Amino acid sequence: MVQQVGRAWDEPVLPIIVYPDPKLTSMCERVIHFGDVLASFADSMVETMYTLGGVGLAAPQVGVLSQIIVVDRTSGETADQLHILVNPRVTWMSDESEDGDEGCLSLPGVTLSVHRNFAINIEYYDLMGAPKLGNYMGFDARIIQHEIDHLCGKTILDHTGYVSKRRALKLLRGKLKDENI
């Protein structure tokens, strides 16, 4: 598996991997090399997320099986909302939880109700390898849990029942056919 992003990224917008690509159900490796190449890759991930109007993006969604996610609840509309989390790990989840609709750039056109913890604490590293702690609630916690799921080979389809999953896959197949993907 990829442990280091080994090349500079020339394109500001990276291609999104679409379900059922096996990379979306693969476990990601921890990042062990920090610095300029990782920062360049993170910049491309952020640009991709903003260009597509997303609020979060995980490395496997662009074909890289490394533990890095980018999150911005405003999709770039408000300054200082961007979070880049390397090797994120949830250390605490609140007992309080809620259902909420979630979409995914790797499942275009699909929205599902997903049950998530309302608040989480995480440990992660920044792009230079410094350890950090984060406390997130509400929508921010939902986004981070969604993106961390991607690092563990899970999608929103793994949080729904059989009938909803079949409906979502039918919708996805139709969307991909319409867009010739």
Secondary structure as UniProt FT lines:
FT   TURN            19..20
FT   HELIX           22..25
FT   HELIX           36..51
FT   TURN            52..53
FT   STRAND          56..58
FT   HELIX           59..62
FT   STRAND          68..71
FT   TURN            73..76
FT   TURN            79..80
FT   STRAND          83..93
FT   STRAND          97..103
FT   TURN            105..106
FT   TURN            108..109
FT   STRAND          111..117
FT   STRAND          119..125
FT   TURN            127..128
FT   STRAND          131..137
FT   HELIX           138..151
FT   TURN            152..153
FT   HELIX           156..159
FT   HELIX           162..178
FT   TURN            179..180
//
